[in-house]
Amino acid sequence: MATDAWHERTLDAFLRGLRQATGDPGGGAAGGVVAAIGAALGTMVCNYTPDEPRARERARALDLLGDRLVAAAEADAQASASLGAALALPDSPDRSPTVFDAATGACAASAALGELALALARELETVADVGNRHLMSDLAVASDIAAAGLGAAATNLRGGLALAAAHGDPAGLEAAHRSLVQALVATGADIRALADRLGEP
């Protein structure tokens, strides 16, 4: 789970941190926090559906997922800071291996966020079936947000793989993450289509 500092961090503090040239937080963490907002919106829709047991179950699942997304965003911020520090090293025989290791860590953090974003998309698809019909516009917003989280994870994962390739042999990493990247892109298109359907008048 995320540290208390991250759970208690204000939106203003997060945005001020994001503006800085530190990468901690960076784009991956931003994607995770955005996805957590999507999870919270999904929970709201479920809480407006008190007489549906499946909605209550999904509310609990989405609450847990939101917490896990914040924790993964924090881990991504730390991985991003490590990658930035590695890239700032002066040229030396040790620099490329250090960057490769940091890129590997960044890929792992992006992959963790991606898996959670996929889980969020699945939850929102279920909520679309069981949630309060009067709240579908809010669920459409949550779905659009989930698509952004999926896209952020895919983009950062691809970027980490490209950086690893520039500093070492990326074959193992690419094999480990190839199917996830494909799933993120495909699910992003699906959840965006769901948002369009839900948002229709």
N, C-alpha and C positions, 0 to 999 in steps of 0.2 A: 504494500500500500504506500501511497504518497506520504511524505513526512508532514508533520503538523505545519511546518513552515509553508509548504506548498498549499495545503488545504486552507490555510488562513490568509494566504496572499490575496490582496485586493486586486481587482481588475486593473486599477490604475497602476499599481506596482508592477504587475505583469507586463502591461503595455510599455511602461517606462523601461523595463528591462529588455523588452523586445527591440526597442529603438536603438539600443547600444550596439557597438561593433565588437560584440563578445561571442555571439553565437550561443549564449547561455542566458535565456532561452533563444532558440532559433526557429526555423520553419517547421521542423518536426514537432517540437513542443507545442507550437501554435496550432498545428493540425490536431494534436491530441486534445488540447483544451477545447478547441472548436467541437470536436467529436463528443467530448463530455457534455457540452451544452446541448448537442443533439440528443444525447441520452436523457438529459434532464427534461427536455421537451417531451420526449416519448413517455417518460414517467408521468408528466403532467396530464397527458391524454389518458393514460391508464387510470389516474386518480380521479378523473372526471367520468370514470366508468365503474362506479363502486359495486354495481350489482352483477358484474361479470367476473366469475372466479379466475378465468384465464387472464383477464386484464390485471387483476391483483398480482398474479404470479409474474406477469411480465414487468410490472412496476418494481417488484423486488429484484428481478434480474437486471433491469436497467439501472437501478440504483447502484448495484454492485459493479456493473460494467462502467458506470461513470467514475466511480472511485478508482477502478483499475486503469482507466484512461488517464486520469490525472497522475497516477503513479508512473505510468509509462511515459507520459510527457516529461515528468521530472527526470526519469532515467535518460530520456533522449537529450534533454538539455545538458546533462552531465557528459554524455557521449559526444555531443557537439562541442562542448568546451575542450574536451581531450583532443578531438580532431583539430580544432583550431590551434591548440598549443603545438601539436605535432607539425602542422603546416607552417607554423612560425619559426621552426627550428632552422638554424643556418645549414647550408649545404655541407654534408659530411657523409661518409659511408653508412652511418647509422640512420640517416634521415628517412630514406625510403622504407626500410623495415618498420620504423616507428609509425610513419604515416599509414602504411599498410595495416598494421595492427589497429590503429585508431579508426581507420575506415571500416575494418571488420567489426569493431564495436559499434560504430555508427549504423552499419547495416543491420546488426542484431537489434538495436533499439528501434530502427524503422520497421523491421519485420514484426516486432512485438506490437507496435502501434497498429500495423496493418492487420494483424490477426484480430485485434480488438475492434477495429473499424469494421471488419467483415462480420464479427459477431453482432455489432450494433445494427448493421444493415439487416441481418436476419431477424433481429428482435423487432425492428420497425416494420418489416413486412408482416410479421404476426400481428402487431398492434393494428395495422391497417385492416385486418380481418375482424378483430374483436373490440376495437376501441370505439368510443363515443363518436357517432357520425357527425355531430356538430363541431367536433374538434379536428376534422380532417385537414383543414388549412394549416393548423399548427403542426400536424404530423407531416404535412408536405414540407414545411420549413425544416423540421427535424431531418427529413430525408435528404433535402438539399444540403444540409450541414453535414450529414453522414457522407454524402458524395464528396464533399470537400475534404473530409478526413481521409477517405480512401485515396483520393488523388494526391494528397500531401504525402501519405505513406509511400505510394508508388513512386512519386517523383524523388523523394529522398532516398529510397532504396536504390533506384537506378543511379542516382548521383553517387552514392557510396560505392556501388559496384564499379562505376567508371573511374572513380578515384583510386580504388584498390587496383584496378587494371593498369593504372599509370605508375604504380609503385611496387608491383609484384605480380604473382600469378593468381588471377581471379577465378580460375576454373572451378575450384571447390565452392567458392562463394556463389558463383553464378548458378551452379547446379543446385545448391541448397535453396536458392531464393527464386529461381525462374518461375516455378508454378505459382508462387505467391504473387509475384508481380502480375502475372496473367489474371489471377483471380481478382486482384484489386481493381484492375482496369475493367474487367467484365462486370463485376459487381457494381462499380461506380456507375456504369451506363445503366444497369438495371434499376438502381435505387434512384437515379435521376429521372428515369421514366416513371417510376412510382410517384415521385414528387410531382411530376407534370400531371399525372392522372388525378392525384388527390387534390391538387390545386385548381382543377377545373371548376368553374361555377356550376 
